[in-house]
């Protein structure tokens, strides 16, 4: 129990580090839009209102991230896994269209898990974002969910450059850039999968990757699952 408590504390500390790094993105946007307003005194009203609106939106996002520092403890509730993932896919529609990638879902509709909905949604979002970034143009990402011995098994598979075994060993490490191992450029900082792993481990689960013959599958296993009656 002591070892488990120490591991949980370590994962919370690491998650705080990752959240701190995430602050840079909205902060950079806020500074950027304020700079535009400051440097362009003659900007027309429509442009000025747009800058203010976007800057305010990024500032509110920054506030939300800062608040997460004080909410690292998990607030567990019963979660409809099918609904959560379908909603997430819908939110990814712009990125999918821009990348000319589709998503196919093969999910049981009666699997329920217990966990922190906000954190788990973020973990799934990071895994799906990675799949979209490294998928071949015109390919299909497959998301499957099934129930096994009180565990929910979530698979996210995409077609793209194969990750070599020695690269798979580092894929969940912080600041590891997947595009250094595979072709392409996501523009990320190499934290998405590390954050996902920490969140999943805090829920008592696991995440693993398998990649061969241009097919990559991330498998997430979460405990405390059950079939909804």
Helices and strands as residue ranges (DSSP letters): H 2-39, H 45-68, E 77-80, H 81-91, H 93-99, E 102-107, E 111-115, H 117-133, E 140-148, E 151-159, H 165-168, G 178-180, H 192-202, E 206-212, E 215-222, E 225-227
